Amino acid sequence: SDSLEYWILPEVDAVIVSGTALVNATLDMILERSKKARLIVLTGPTAQVLPQFLKDSEVTHLASMKVLNVEKALTKLKLGTFRGFERENKKYIIEVPKDG
């Protein structure tokens, strides 16, 4: 349950954060509570940010997707289906560069 995250985060070594945390302004709280974590992955369709924007944060990796065929992807979404949606995208995981 995400209601326990506040208490559990200080104890974990790895954290996987939905990109929605960028939208609902909870990313800072999650990162603040995750000081022990050596791996922090920001993931999902809403995690499509330039890694340079996170270089001063504790986020270590971004995992998201790039839309390859916008028209086909939009058609799938308009029809309310994710069946075949992945074929129109390329998933990626990249390391967030750190200064120094």
C-alpha positions, 0 to 999 in steps of 0.5 A: 500500500502506498500509504505505508511508503512514508514509513518504509522508504527509509529502510529500502535499498531500491525504489521504483517510482511512478512518473506520476510522482512528477505530476502530483508533486510527491517526488521530492518527498519520496526522494527525501525519505529514500536516503538509504536507497542506492537505486532509484528508478523513475518509470512509466509514460509520465517519466519522459523527462530529459535526464539532465533535469534530474542530475542533481537529484537522487534518481539513478535511472529513467525507464519509459518509452518512446512513441514510434508511430504516433498515429497508430498509438493515438488510435489505440488510445482513442479506442481505449485499448492497450492491446498492441500499444507496445508495438508502437513504442520502444521501451528504454532504461537510461542512467541519469548522469551525475556531475563529478 
